[in-house]
């Protein structure tokens, strides 16, 4: 036998004479076999009575069934969200009907002939019309017989999104004043044609065709709000009277309604700039990676320093190229190349070879003694991500295919696709103090008469490489990034440094898995707190969450453009996997933990909060070790620079400024030629096509003709060409 409760909702399934619409059970009495029902319609009538046994038989036969009704939006609030004014209104209405609900005899108001008499007495007692009592009772019964059903229902008040209708003769906007006197220059009431003109004019600003909104406003007036002239008339058409023109405020208001701020930002900055600097960040580059050696990033930069030849310190050879190979998962710099090649495939493949081989011999060649554990990177990755310049070629594709490495090519003008390696250059510049070494490029323009910083170039390529290697070792050991740690690493007390993460992953052979379980949670039982909408997601208790509504409405892009905003979030204290937020209709939407935050799955909120506070702390021993390394690094840099200066002072030959700087190109060519002769190239990286005999003969003839200083001779001959710079 089906079991019924007071407040259950009955829904008709088949056509019956008793039930034509939804009805709520207001009261039932098994002794008298009666049940009181109330039809849920827009204009309700008085409750009606039927036999309880008959209602049960309808349920047994399947003619009706119980249903669930979603509460009205104005009721989807908890006590803290209700204003004092609304509480007073609710409590006042409750006092008017409480004596009818809470009677000494349960259900007295539903007894035959009792409702009219009780309501009349209550209306006289409260000194209000009877229809007010009826209206409050019907509202109370229809919305579930709870006190919040008596709250003011203003959810659909105000007509949001509907155009405002002005009375005849009344114009929008505040009255205009000039020198304290009201003037008759009120705004005009805009028609649909005016709004279309504004939309066309504002599009000039939204797409970046004019500089300001004021410029777009002027162009709109000139196009749509001038008196028209006959064809062939050269006179500039006059502007219409002021009372027939949209004001600048109206233009800006309706223009922004037609084009929101994200559309304007995207249109004015361009699609490329939008994707690079303003697109919403819903994850990190580490999302989906299995661990170290899954993905390497490689990129090159021209160092901000001028070097000299290792053979003659008066020969300025220009600025070196630094290639860095970095592991995306751990942030470990796995390979480096410092030289004069590139940015090109030649420089990139040397950096990759360095990344795939042991670093002990490489460091020893550059005057740095290390053990295998100091830089334990000699592995091939599964994927490599690089620029188009280095990897768009048969040589790069053939090498990658032979080593079973998937190549990823970044589109042009998109450094954000290689954010990890791009940011490493800035860190290395600060770590190696490159901008304070003699010969460093000055950020500001050189003043008239100021010494040319290229004349101060002191370091040669080997000395600069040694500084870079020392800086990389310091970076790998002491660059703390706690957000890279997984929960397994935290349990094993792994230092949040690249070498700490790399060594832990190699010892344990770990591959992270992202697993989440879906659960149904009763949202009204969850505690809540304030979170913030940021460019990376909804940040709550130190963790980031993503929801479909936020992505669809560009919350994260707007946060990156406008700044951080606050949002109310509900959460389960026993699980960090989900949070919930409310939309404008009062409905709850679930937010899921971002993939990059998988380390928090399986923990309580208080545990995560304590853990975040702990891992952000650096131990005194770690601080001291970092300080010792920094002091040692500073001493190494000072020794290298000091030795270079002393070596430079030993030269007795005095050179003029023009002699030192005039032959940079030839000096660089000589240095690069010497570097190529001394550089080691593995057999499998050499070109499989042997050089042509005539090319070898030509090179030999050129060498015999020009002698040992062939580079200088060719540079002088190039200046004698017609139109060449003398």
Number of C-alpha atoms within 10 A of each C-alpha: 7 9 6 16 10 15 19 18 22 24 18 20 16 13 10 11 6 9 16 13 12 18 23 23 21 23 19 22 13 10 7 9 12 17 21 21 24 23 23 18 11 7 7 13 12 11 18 12 17 14 15 19 13 13 17 16 14 17 20 13 9 12 16 21 16 16 13 9 10 7 11 13 15 18 19 16 12 9 9 7 8 14 9 11 9 15 16 12 13 17 15 12 18 21 11 19 20 14 14 18 15 12 11 9 7 12 16 15 19 17 11 9 9 11 16 13 10 14 22 15 12 20 18 11 10 13 10 13 13 16 12 15 20 18 11 17 23 20 17 20 20 21 20 19 17 13 15 22 22 23 20 14 13 9 12 9 7 8 9 8 6 7 7 9 8 10 8 7 6 11 14 15 12 8 12 13 12 7 6 7 8 10 11 11 13 18 22 18 19 16 9 8 9 18 17 14 20 25 21 17 23 29 21 21 22 29 16 16 14 17 12 13 19 15 15 24 24 13 16 21 17 16 15 17 20 16 13 14 12 8 6 6 9 8 8 11 15 12 16 15 10 13 13 14 20 22 16 14 12 19 24 18 12 17 24 17 11 18 17 11 15 19 14 18 20 19 20 19 17 13 13 14 16 17 14 14 15 21 20 22 15 19 17 13 15 18 14 14 16 14 20 25 25 19 24 30 25 25 24 25 15 16 20 19 24 24 29 27 22 18 9 13 21 23 26 30 27 23 22 24 20 24 29 26 28 27 26 24 24 24 27 31 25 29 27 27 25 24 23 22 19 18 19 16 17 14 21 27 20 23 23 21 18 20 25 16 17 18 23 17 15 15 18 12 12 16 16 14 12 15 11 12 11 14 23 18 23 17 13 19 19 16 16 24 20 24 23 14 15 21 22 15 11 9 17 17 15 11 14 17 12 9 12 13 17 14 19 17 16 17 11 10 11 15 17 15 18 21 14 23 26 19 12 19 18 10 15 17 16 12 19 23 15 20 16 13 19 19 24 21 20 14 8 6 7 11 8 7 6 7 10 16 15 22 17 18 28 30 28 21 20 17 20 23 21 21 24 22 23 23 22 25 19 19 22 22 20 22 19 17 15 16 13 19 22 20 17 13 17 15 9 10 13 19 22 25 21 25 26 20 23 24 18 17 17 13 8 8 10 13 11 13 11 12 8 14 6 8 8 5 12 8 16 12 10 14 11 16 11 12 20 18 23 23 24 20 26 30 21 20 16 12 21 23 26 22 20 12 14 17 15 9 11 16 22 26 25 21 19 19 18 12 12 17 13 12 15 13 22 24 23 19 15 12 15 25 25 22 25 22 20 15 11 7 11 14 11 17 16 19 23 19 23 22 19 22 22 20 20 20 18 14 15 15 20 14 14 19 13 10 14 16 11 11 18 13 9 12 11 9 9 12 12 11 14 16 13 12 17 17 12 14 19 18 12 15 23 14 12 16 19 14 15 18 17 11 14 17 11 8 11 7 7 9 10 9 11 8 12 17 19 13 17 17 17 21 23 22 17 19 22 17 14 11 15 14 10 9 10 9 13 9 8 8 13 10 9 8 6 7 9 8 9 9 10 11 11 11 12 12 12 13 14 11 11 14 12 10 11 16 18 18 14 13 14 14 10 13 12 11 10 8 7 9 8 9
